[in-house]
Each structure stands twice: as structure tokens, then as C-alpha cells.
């Protein structure tokens, strides 16, 4: 086959793959719960394949090898999101093999080698490969092609077999990955890869594309309500330069978050990472070369938009029995409350805290707007409890106020929340949960004061346990240690630390805790609350 023939065939195949994916994009977006439920896998794969399509249309390649390089580069440059970056490596692995084929046509044996190259490249791209994802599906496609190749089937026949094996592989993904099994869905990336193969098979067999599969009519509550990701921003960018060191970049970027992918060669590298600090990731990139094609997406917003989109498809669904209204300060704390409510019932967050107390009207408005028959109101600050009681008295539905007087206490109460129960039943369980937790704060004194016999000067650290001052002084570590020891004086198994908007160094404190309380599990979360450098809870 001439190069022109190669190019025409490739244009047909890529066009069919793109059309198949476009037709199923919304369904694949809705399936997306792993690695984070941001509902964009179908969109990211579509945009990546569209970049491949554009590279094929615009190529000026003079040989099969250079055509393969143009296709692989187009996929790398246009890769979007986790799924798109992995798919770019699938394309690269296949292109490396197909570009070196000397024969006039691509047969079953060369397709098997190409799929094995694609599978190996995809697995190499992921530092910690996870089965039950598109990695599993491309591996099974390679295995099927290799098993069939010895019989020398026509390429058209092989592709039909690959679609069948792909369907089985996608159906198996919930058996391989717990989060899919819990949500009752198959892997979105694997489903997208299957649609690409389905489009290629239709093109090679001269058949019309099959009709798009319907969006699942009854996605489970577990599939719709998903916890927010640990990190907030999906960050993707390209680094171009000379002598780029992929392994060094991986080592540096791994410190910033998870879902890390660093793929490419010494001249061009695509980075994908989930992080709370996109700027730090971009700074690492600029130290290595020139960065371009920067995409930063707020995954928390995407997750909430996905949930709203899926819930809107079932407008006749009855409201939850009980919803939560919580007063929260700090983006990290907000995410924690929302993640605890995500799979069990609706939640409305009212911004507020120590120096920004919401009004009765603010709380009443939130309680009456939530999609639930009854409401639990968590003030999460002693100064807000009275306003919460007034709001409950004037609401148009049953409202129970659970007297959580701090954000850590509110989080402890949230663990007992179940939207299918009545407000009274929830309040009873949440109040019991509050009895098992003790809370603390570390802040800076705003004036000279003597509290509980402890003299504290303005600008010094102040430590409180269950609202009572227990320590003051110039050393954060010393004051925080007294708070920790006070909270852990009774037998406690878990200590949670919520860092504030102005973070204090924790390394020395954490080392003291490990030494003094070796049996206590310690969790550190970014709370982001103002004024309080550290909030603590022990339970």
C-alpha cells in the first residue's frame, strides 16, 4: 500500500473511532467514578482522539515511520486528563510498531504486535498500575489478538473478536476494582477504549457505526453520590525542551499529589497530576523547559456538577428524608463536610466561623432551600448556636440543631448522619457521636489576657481544649503539644489535625505525638480555616 493509501485508511479509521466515541461521550462521562468522580473521562478521551484526527489531517509525512511519529505526537500534544494521557501512550506504543511494518498491509500478526506495544507502553506510563481500568482492557485486547494471530484471521475478523473480548473485559472491571463494585458501574476509561475499538471494527468491516449505547437509566445512588477527591485540581501541561529527564520530573511531582503521569521523551513531556498546588507543579515544569497547553480543572466543582447533572435526570426522585446545613470556614473543611455527606444525603454549606457569624436569616434560608423533608443544623461554633435555634424555630419544616461547637466536633457528628433517617433519629445518633469526641484549637492571642490562671500576651500562641485555655507561649510546638496531651489524657484511638489558612509547621509536633502516643492513629487534613492555625479532635 502506498503512503497515500496508508493515510487515507488511517483517516477513515480515526474518523470512525472519533465518531463512535463522540456518540457515547455523555454515557462515559456519567460512568466516571475513578480515579476521581469528575465526570469528564468521555470528554477527555474525545478531545484527545480529536487531536489525533487533526494530526492525521494535517500531516506532511513522507514515510510510514514519519506518519506514525506525527500520530503519536498529535496524541501526546492533545492529551486531556488522566484517560487522555494514558490513551496517548496506547497510541504511541501501537504507532511505534505499525510505523516499522514493511509489508503493504497490516495483518492480524502485526495488529497483535501493535496492541502488545500499546499495552506495554500504557503500563509503563503509570507508576502504580491499577487493574480494573483501561490498562486491563488494553492488556486483554493484546492477549486476544496474540491468541488469534496464529490462525491468521483476516483483520476484519480479528477486530470483531477484539470487540467481543473488549466487552467482556469492560464488564469484568467491577470485579477488579472495589470503587467500581461499590458504585455499581464499569470503568469509564475502559468503556471509552472499547468504543474506539468498536468504531475501528466498523470502519474496517465497511459497516455503519452501531447506535450509541443508552446512558444507564438507573445509576445507583452510590454511583451518583461520590466522595470528593483528596486533591482539588487536575493539572495537565506540556514541557518542551532538550534533554528532559522524565524520572527526575516524576520524583519531584510525586511530592505534590497523586494520579501522576509523566510521559513523552527528552524533547516533549506531558504531565498530569492531581494536586492542591498547580503553581508548584508548573514551577517544576518551567525549571525543566518551556511549558505550554496548560489545563487546570477544579475536580471538586466537576464532581458536584456531575452529581447535579445525574440527579437532574431523575426529577421525580423523592427528596431525602433529612438534609444537613453546616456552618463551615475554609475550603478544605468544606470539602470534608461535603465528602461525608456525598453518599448519604444533601448538604448546604453556610460560610461562617469565629469572626464571621452567619445570621438567623442566612441559616433559615439554607434550611428551607435544601432538598429534604427535614433538616439537621450544625452551627460548628458556640457563637452560632443561638442563631441556629432561632432559625429552627421559624423554619417551614422540622429542624433539629445538633450543638457542635467547633468544626472538628461537626465532622465527628457527620459520621453518624444518614439522610434516609428522620431528623430526630439523626440528631440522637449525632449527639451520641459528639459525646465520644474532644476538641482543641491552637491560635494566636489578639490581646493580653489571663485565662484559667494562664497569662497570655498578645501575639503569643494560645491553646484550648474543649473551649478552655490549657497553654500559652511563644512556641507553637510546645503549646500544641499541651493541647494534644490534654485531648489524649483519656483513652483515644484517633487524633485528627485540621491545618489552617495560615499553616504552622507540624513536623516536630507530629514526631512528638509518635513518640508520646505511639498507639494513636493521626490524620492530617488541610482545613483552610482562618484565625485557627490548627484545629484538633480526638475520638
C-alpha positions as CSV (number, residue, x, y, z in Angstrom):
1,X,0.0,0.0,0.0
2,X,1.3,3.5,-0.8
3,X,1.8,6.2,1.8
4,X,-1.3,7.9,0.3
5,X,-3.2,4.7,0.8
6,X,-1.9,4.4,4.4
7,X,-3.0,8.0,5.1
8,X,-6.5,7.5,3.6
9,X,-7.0,4.3,5.6
10,X,-5.8,6.0,8.8
11,X,-8.1,8.9,8.2
12,X,-11.1,6.6,7.9
13,X,-10.2,4.6,10.9
14,X,-9.5,7.6,13.2
15,X,-12.7,9.3,11.9
16,X,-14.8,6.2,12.8
17,X,-13.1,5.9,16.2
18,X,-13.8,9.5,16.9
19,X,-17.4,9.3,15.8
20,X,-18.0,6.2,17.9
21,X,-16.5,7.9,21.0
22,X,-18.4,11.2,20.3
23,X,-21.7,9.3,20.2
24,X,-21.0,7.7,23.6
25,X,-19.2,10.6,25.3
26,X,-22.1,11.5,27.7
27,X,-22.5,7.9,28.9
28,X,-18.8,7.5,29.5
29,X,-18.7,10.9,31.4
30,X,-21.6,9.6,33.6
31,X,-19.8,6.4,34.4
32,X,-16.7,8.2,35.6
33,X,-16.0,7.5,39.3
34,X,-12.3,6.5,39.2
35,X,-9.7,7.8,39.8
36,X,-11.9,10.7,40.8
37,X,-15.6,11.2,40.1
38,X,-15.2,14.4,38.0
39,X,-17.4,13.1,35.1
40,X,-15.0,14.0,32.2
41,X,-13.5,10.8,31.0
42,X,-15.6,10.7,27.9
43,X,-14.9,14.3,27.1
44,X,-11.1,14.0,27.7
45,X,-10.9,10.9,25.5
46,X,-12.9,12.6,22.8
47,X,-10.7,15.7,22.9
48,X,-7.5,13.5,22.7
49,X,-8.8,11.5,19.7
50,X,-9.8,14.7,18.1
51,X,-6.2,15.9,18.4
52,X,-5.1,12.7,16.7
53,X,-7.7,13.2,13.9
54,X,-6.3,16.8,13.4
55,X,-2.7,15.5,13.3
56,X,-3.6,12.9,10.6
57,X,-5.4,15.5,8.5
58,X,-2.5,18.0,8.7
59,X,0.5,15.6,8.3
60,X,3.0,16.1,5.6
61,X,4.8,12.8,6.4
62,X,6.9,11.3,3.6
63,X,7.1,7.8,5.1
64,X,5.1,5.4,7.2
65,X,7.6,5.9,10.1
66,X,7.2,9.7,10.0
67,X,3.4,9.3,9.8
68,X,3.5,7.1,12.9
69,X,5.6,9.8,14.7
70,X,3.1,12.5,13.7
71,X,0.2,10.5,15.0
72,X,2.0,9.7,18.3
73,X,3.0,13.4,18.7
74,X,-0.6,14.6,18.0
75,X,-1.9,12.3,20.7
76,X,0.7,13.5,23.2
77,X,0.2,17.2,22.5
78,X,-3.6,16.9,22.6
79,X,-3.9,14.5,25.6
80,X,-6.5,15.7,28.1
81,X,-7.0,14.3,31.6
82,X,-5.9,11.1,33.1
83,X,-7.6,8.9,30.5
84,X,-6.3,11.0,27.6
85,X,-2.7,10.9,28.7
86,X,-2.8,7.1,29.1
87,X,-4.5,6.8,25.7
88,X,-1.7,8.9,24.2
89,X,0.7,6.2,25.3
90,X,-1.5,3.5,23.9
91,X,-1.3,5.4,20.6
92,X,2.4,5.8,20.9
93,X,3.0,2.1,21.6
94,X,0.9,1.0,18.7
95,X,2.4,3.6,16.3
96,X,6.0,2.6,17.1
97,X,5.1,-0.9,15.9
98,X,3.0,-0.1,12.9
99,X,5.4,2.5,11.7
100,X,8.1,-0.1,11.3
101,X,5.9,-2.6,9.3
102,X,7.5,-3.3,5.9
103,X,4.5,-5.1,4.3
104,X,1.9,-3.4,2.1
105,X,-0.9,-4.2,4.5
106,X,-1.5,-4.5,8.3
107,X,-2.5,-8.1,9.1
108,X,-3.6,-9.9,12.3
109,X,0.0,-10.7,13.3
110,X,1.1,-7.0,13.0
111,X,-2.1,-5.9,14.9
112,X,-1.2,-8.3,17.7
113,X,2.3,-6.8,18.0
114,X,0.8,-3.3,17.8
115,X,-1.6,-4.0,20.6
116,X,1.1,-5.6,22.8
117,X,3.2,-2.5,22.2
118,X,0.3,-0.3,23.1
119,X,-0.4,-2.3,26.3
120,X,3.3,-2.3,27.4
121,X,3.6,1.5,26.8
122,X,0.4,2.2,28.8
123,X,1.6,0.2,31.8
124,X,5.0,1.8,31.7
125,X,3.3,5.3,31.8
126,X,1.6,4.6,35.1
127,X,3.9,4.4,38.1
128,X,1.4,2.3,40.1
129,X,-0.8,0.5,37.6
130,X,-4.3,-0.4,38.8
131,X,-6.3,-3.3,37.4
132,X,-10.0,-2.7,36.6
133,X,-9.1,0.3,34.4
134,X,-8.4,1.0,30.7
135,X,-5.0,-0.7,31.4
136,X,-6.7,-4.0,32.0
137,X,-8.8,-3.6,28.8
138,X,-5.9,-2.8,26.5
139,X,-3.9,-5.7,28.0
140,X,-6.8,-8.1,27.4
141,X,-7.1,-6.8,23.8
142,X,-3.4,-7.6,23.3
143,X,-3.8,-11.1,24.7
144,X,-6.8,-11.8,22.5
145,X,-5.0,-10.6,19.4
146,X,-2.0,-12.7,20.2
147,X,-4.2,-15.8,20.8
148,X,-6.0,-15.3,17.5
149,X,-2.9,-14.4,15.4
150,X,-1.7,-18.0,14.8
151,X,-4.9,-18.8,12.9
152,X,-4.2,-15.9,10.6
153,X,-7.7,-14.4,10.5
154,X,-8.5,-11.5,8.3
155,X,-8.0,-8.2,10.1
156,X,-11.7,-7.5,9.8
157,X,-12.5,-10.8,11.6
158,X,-9.9,-10.2,14.3
159,X,-11.4,-6.8,15.1
160,X,-14.8,-8.4,15.6
161,X,-13.2,-10.8,18.1
162,X,-11.5,-7.9,19.8
163,X,-14.8,-6.1,20.3
164,X,-16.2,-9.2,21.9
165,X,-13.1,-9.5,24.2
166,X,-13.3,-5.8,25.0
167,X,-16.9,-6.1,26.1
168,X,-16.0,-8.9,28.4
169,X,-13.0,-7.1,29.8
170,X,-15.0,-3.9,30.5
171,X,-17.8,-6.0,32.2
172,X,-15.1,-7.5,34.4
173,X,-13.7,-4.2,35.7
174,X,-16.0,-4.0,38.8
175,X,-14.6,-7.4,39.9
176,X,-11.1,-5.9,39.8
177,X,-11.6,-2.5,41.4
178,X,-13.6,-2.0,44.6
179,X,-14.7,1.6,43.9
180,X,-16.4,0.4,40.7
181,X,-18.1,-2.5,42.5
182,X,-19.3,-0.2,45.3
183,X,-20.8,2.2,42.7
184,X,-22.2,-0.5,40.5
185,X,-20.6,0.8,37.3
186,X,-17.9,-0.3,34.9
187,X,-14.7,1.6,34.3
188,X,-15.3,4.7,32.2
189,X,-11.8,4.7,30.6
190,X,-12.2,1.0,29.6
191,X,-15.6,1.7,28.2
192,X,-14.2,4.6,26.2
193,X,-11.4,2.4,24.8
194,X,-14.0,-0.2,23.8
195,X,-16.0,2.4,21.8
196,X,-12.8,3.3,20.0
197,X,-12.2,-0.3,19.0
198,X,-15.9,-0.7,18.1
199,X,-15.5,2.3,15.7
200,X,-12.3,0.9,14.1
201,X,-14.0,-2.5,13.6
202,X,-17.0,-0.9,11.9
203,X,-14.7,1.0,9.6
204,X,-12.6,-2.0,8.6
205,X,-15.6,-4.1,8.0
206,X,-17.3,-1.5,5.9
207,X,-20.3,-1.3,8.3
208,X,-22.1,1.7,9.7
209,X,-21.3,2.6,13.3
210,X,-23.5,0.9,15.8
211,X,-26.1,3.0,17.5
212,X,-24.8,4.7,20.6
213,X,-25.5,2.7,23.7
214,X,-28.1,4.3,26.0
215,X,-26.9,6.2,29.1
216,X,-27.6,4.0,32.1
217,X,-31.2,4.7,33.1
218,X,-30.8,3.8,36.7
219,X,-27.4,4.7,38.0
220,X,-27.3,3.8,41.7
221,X,-27.2,6.3,44.5
222,X,-23.7,5.1,45.1
223,X,-22.7,5.8,41.5
224,X,-24.2,9.3,41.7
225,X,-23.1,10.4,45.1
226,X,-19.3,10.1,45.2
227,X,-16.7,11.5,47.7
228,X,-14.7,14.5,46.6
229,X,-11.1,13.7,45.6
230,X,-8.4,14.2,48.1
231,X,-6.8,16.9,45.9
232,X,-8.7,19.8,44.3
233,X,-7.0,20.5,40.9
234,X,-6.5,18.3,37.9
235,X,-3.4,19.8,36.4
236,X,-2.1,19.0,32.9
237,X,0.6,20.7,30.9
238,X,3.3,20.2,28.3
239,X,7.0,20.7,28.8
240,X,9.2,21.2,25.7
241,X,13.0,21.4,25.8
242,X,16.2,19.4,25.3
243,X,17.4,16.6,27.4
244,X,14.3,16.4,29.5
245,X,14.6,13.9,32.4
246,X,11.3,12.2,32.9
247,X,12.3,10.2,36.0
248,X,13.6,13.3,37.8
249,X,10.4,15.2,37.0
250,X,8.3,12.2,38.3
251,X,10.2,12.2,41.6
252,X,9.6,15.9,42.1
253,X,6.0,16.0,41.0
254,X,5.1,12.9,43.1
255,X,5.5,15.0,46.2
256,X,2.6,17.3,45.2
257,X,-0.3,14.9,44.8
258,X,-1.5,11.7,43.1
259,X,-2.7,10.3,39.8
260,X,0.7,11.3,38.4
261,X,1.5,10.6,34.8
262,X,4.7,11.9,33.2
263,X,5.0,10.7,29.6
264,X,7.0,11.6,26.5
265,X,10.6,11.8,25.5
266,X,13.6,14.1,26.1
267,X,12.1,16.8,23.8
268,X,8.5,16.8,24.9
269,X,6.8,15.6,28.1
270,X,3.1,15.7,29.1
271,X,2.4,15.9,32.8
272,X,-0.9,15.0,34.5
273,X,-1.2,15.4,38.3
274,X,-3.9,15.8,40.9
275,X,-2.7,18.4,43.4
276,X,-3.8,21.3,45.6
277,X,-0.9,23.4,44.3
278,X,-0.9,23.7,40.5
279,X,1.5,26.6,40.7
280,X,4.2,24.4,42.3
281,X,3.7,21.8,39.5
282,X,4.1,24.4,36.8
283,X,7.2,25.8,38.5
284,X,8.8,22.4,38.4
285,X,7.9,22.3,34.7
286,X,9.4,25.8,34.0
287,X,12.7,24.8,35.6
288,X,13.0,22.0,33.1
289,X,11.8,23.7,29.9
290,X,9.1,25.7,28.3
291,X,5.6,24.9,29.5
292,X,2.5,25.1,27.2
293,X,-1.0,23.7,26.8
294,X,-1.8,24.3,30.5
295,X,-5.2,23.0,31.7
296,X,-6.2,23.3,35.4
297,X,-9.7,21.9,36.4
298,X,-11.3,22.1,39.8
299,X,-12.2,18.5,40.4
300,X,-14.4,19.3,43.4
301,X,-16.6,21.5,41.2
302,X,-16.7,18.9,38.4
303,X,-17.8,16.2,40.9
304,X,-20.6,18.4,42.2
305,X,-21.7,19.3,38.6
306,X,-21.6,15.6,37.7
307,X,-23.9,14.8,40.7
308,X,-26.3,17.6,39.9
309,X,-26.4,16.5,36.2
310,X,-27.2,12.9,37.1
311,X,-29.7,13.8,39.7
312,X,-31.5,16.2,37.3
313,X,-32.1,13.2,35.0
314,X,-34.4,11.7,37.7
315,X,-36.5,14.8,38.6
316,X,-39.3,12.6,40.1
317,X,-37.0,11.1,42.7
318,X,-38.3,11.8,46.2
319,X,-36.3,14.2,48.3
320,X,-34.1,12.8,51.0
321,X,-35.8,12.4,54.4
322,X,-33.1,14.6,56.1
323,X,-30.5,17.1,54.9
324,X,-27.7,18.9,56.6
325,X,-27.0,22.6,56.9
326,X,-23.5,23.1,58.2
327,X,-21.6,26.4,59.0
328,X,-18.1,26.0,57.8
329,X,-15.0,28.1,57.3
330,X,-12.2,27.0,55.0
331,X,-12.2,25.3,51.6
332,X,-10.6,22.1,52.9
333,X,-13.1,21.8,55.7
334,X,-16.0,22.5,53.3
335,X,-14.7,19.6,51.1
336,X,-14.5,17.3,54.2
337,X,-18.2,18.0,55.1
338,X,-19.3,17.6,51.5
339,X,-17.5,14.3,51.1
340,X,-19.0,12.9,54.3
341,X,-22.5,13.8,53.1
342,X,-21.9,12.8,49.4
343,X,-23.2,9.3,49.5
344,X,-25.9,9.6,52.2
345,X,-27.8,12.9,51.7
346,X,-27.9,16.5,50.7
347,X,-25.9,19.2,52.4
348,X,-25.9,23.0,52.3
349,X,-22.8,24.8,53.4
350,X,-23.1,28.3,55.0
351,X,-19.9,30.2,55.1
352,X,-19.0,31.4,58.6
353,X,-16.9,31.0,61.7
354,X,-15.4,32.7,64.6
355,X,-15.3,36.2,63.3
356,X,-18.0,35.8,60.6
357,X,-21.1,34.6,62.2
358,X,-24.0,34.0,59.8
359,X,-27.3,35.5,60.7
360,X,-30.5,33.7,61.6
361,X,-31.8,34.6,58.2
362,X,-28.8,33.0,56.5
363,X,-29.4,29.8,58.3
364,X,-33.1,29.8,57.8
365,X,-32.7,30.4,54.0
366,X,-30.4,27.4,53.8
367,X,-32.6,25.1,55.8
368,X,-35.7,26.0,53.7
369,X,-33.9,25.6,50.3
370,X,-32.4,22.2,50.9
371,X,-33.9,19.2,49.0
372,X,-35.1,17.3,52.1
373,X,-38.2,16.9,54.2
374,X,-36.3,17.7,57.5
375,X,-33.0,19.3,58.4
376,X,-30.1,18.9,60.8
377,X,-28.4,22.2,61.5
378,X,-24.7,22.1,62.6
379,X,-23.6,25.5,63.9
380,X,-20.0,24.3,64.4
381,X,-19.3,27.3,66.7
382,X,-20.6,28.2,70.1
383,X,-21.4,31.8,69.0
384,X,-23.8,30.5,66.3
385,X,-25.8,28.1,68.3
386,X,-28.4,30.7,69.4
387,X,-28.9,31.9,65.8
388,X,-29.3,28.2,64.8
389,X,-32.0,27.7,67.4
390,X,-33.9,30.8,66.2
391,X,-33.7,29.5,62.6
392,X,-35.0,26.1,63.6
393,X,-38.0,27.8,65.4
394,X,-39.1,29.7,62.3
395,X,-38.4,27.1,59.5
396,X,-41.2,25.6,57.4
397,X,-40.1,22.1,58.2
398,X,-38.7,20.1,61.1
399,X,-35.2,21.3,62.0
400,X,-33.0,19.7,64.7
401,X,-30.0,21.7,66.0
402,X,-27.1,19.5,67.0
403,X,-24.8,21.6,69.2
404,X,-21.5,21.0,67.6
405,X,-19.4,23.9,68.8
406,X,-16.4,23.5,66.5
407,X,-15.6,22.2,63.1
408,X,-13.9,19.0,64.4
409,X,-17.0,18.3,66.5
410,X,-19.2,18.9,63.5
411,X,-17.1,16.4,61.4
412,X,-17.4,13.8,64.2
413,X,-21.2,14.3,64.2
414,X,-21.3,14.0,60.4
415,X,-20.0,10.4,60.6
416,X,-23.4,9.5,62.2
417,X,-25.5,11.2,59.5
418,X,-27.8,9.2,57.3
419,X,-30.2,11.1,55.0
420,X,-32.7,8.3,55.0
421,X,-33.5,8.7,58.7
422,X,-35.7,11.3,60.3
423,X,-34.1,14.5,61.7
424,X,-34.8,13.3,65.3
425,X,-33.2,9.9,64.6
426,X,-30.2,11.6,63.1
427,X,-29.9,14.1,65.9
428,X,-29.9,11.3,68.5
429,X,-27.1,9.5,66.8
430,X,-25.1,12.6,66.1
431,X,-25.3,13.8,69.7
432,X,-24.0,10.4,70.8
433,X,-21.1,10.8,68.4
434,X,-20.3,14.2,70.0
435,X,-20.1,12.6,73.4
436,X,-17.2,10.5,72.1
437,X,-15.0,13.3,70.8
438,X,-13.0,16.0,72.5
439,X,-11.7,19.0,70.5
440,X,-8.9,21.6,70.6
441,X,-7.7,24.7,68.9
442,X,-4.4,26.5,68.5
443,X,-4.5,30.2,67.6
444,X,-2.7,33.5,68.3
445,X,-3.9,35.7,71.1
446,X,-5.3,39.0,69.9
447,X,-4.7,40.8,73.2
448,X,-3.0,40.3,76.6
449,X,-5.2,38.1,78.8
450,X,-5.1,35.8,81.8
451,X,-7.4,32.8,81.3
452,X,-7.8,29.9,83.8
453,X,-4.7,31.3,85.6
454,X,-2.6,31.2,82.4
455,X,-1.1,34.6,81.4
456,X,-1.0,35.0,77.7
457,X,0.4,38.0,75.8
458,X,-0.9,39.4,72.6
459,X,0.8,37.7,69.6
460,X,1.6,34.5,71.6
461,X,0.2,31.1,70.9
462,X,-3.0,30.1,72.7
463,X,-4.1,26.5,73.1
464,X,-7.6,25.4,74.1
465,X,-9.1,22.0,74.9
466,X,-12.9,21.7,74.7
467,X,-13.0,25.5,74.7
468,X,-10.9,26.0,77.9
469,X,-7.4,27.5,77.7
470,X,-4.7,25.0,78.6
471,X,-1.5,26.5,77.3
472,X,0.1,29.8,76.1
473,X,3.5,30.8,75.0
474,X,5.9,31.7,72.2
475,X,6.4,28.2,70.9
476,X,3.7,26.7,68.6
477,X,5.1,23.2,69.2
478,X,5.0,23.5,73.0
479,X,1.5,24.9,73.1
480,X,0.1,22.4,70.6
481,X,1.8,19.5,72.5
482,X,-0.1,20.5,75.7
483,X,-3.3,20.6,73.7
484,X,-2.7,17.2,72.2
485,X,-1.7,15.7,75.6
486,X,-4.9,17.1,77.2
487,X,-7.1,15.6,74.5
488,X,-5.4,12.3,74.7
489,X,-5.4,12.1,78.5
490,X,-8.3,9.7,78.3
491,X,-8.0,6.6,76.1
492,X,-8.4,7.8,72.4
493,X,-7.6,5.9,69.2
494,X,-7.7,8.6,66.6
495,X,-6.3,12.2,66.5
496,X,-7.3,14.5,63.6
497,X,-5.5,17.7,62.8
498,X,-7.0,20.3,60.5
499,X,-4.4,22.8,59.3
500,X,-5.5,26.4,59.0
501,X,-5.3,29.1,56.3
502,X,-2.0,30.2,57.9
503,X,-0.3,26.8,58.4
504,X,2.1,26.2,61.2
505,X,5.0,23.7,60.8
506,X,3.8,20.3,62.0
507,X,6.9,18.1,61.6
508,X,8.2,18.5,65.2
509,X,4.7,18.2,66.7
510,X,4.0,15.0,64.7
511,X,7.2,13.5,65.8
512,X,6.4,14.2,69.5
513,X,3.0,12.6,69.0
514,X,4.5,9.5,67.5
515,X,6.9,9.2,70.5
516,X,4.4,10.1,73.3
517,X,1.3,8.4,71.9
518,X,2.5,5.6,69.6
519,X,-0.8,3.7,69.6
520,X,-2.8,6.7,68.4
521,X,-3.7,7.0,64.7
522,X,-3.0,10.5,63.4
523,X,-4.7,12.1,60.4
524,X,-3.7,15.5,59.0
525,X,-6.2,17.3,56.7
526,X,-5.9,20.7,55.1
527,X,-8.9,22.6,56.7
528,X,-8.1,26.1,55.4
529,X,-9.9,27.8,58.3
530,X,-8.9,31.4,59.1
531,X,-7.6,32.5,62.6
532,X,-7.1,29.0,63.9
533,X,-3.7,27.6,62.8
534,X,-4.7,24.2,64.0
535,X,-8.0,22.5,64.9
536,X,-7.8,19.1,66.6
537,X,-10.2,16.3,67.6
538,X,-9.6,13.1,69.5
539,X,-12.0,10.2,69.5
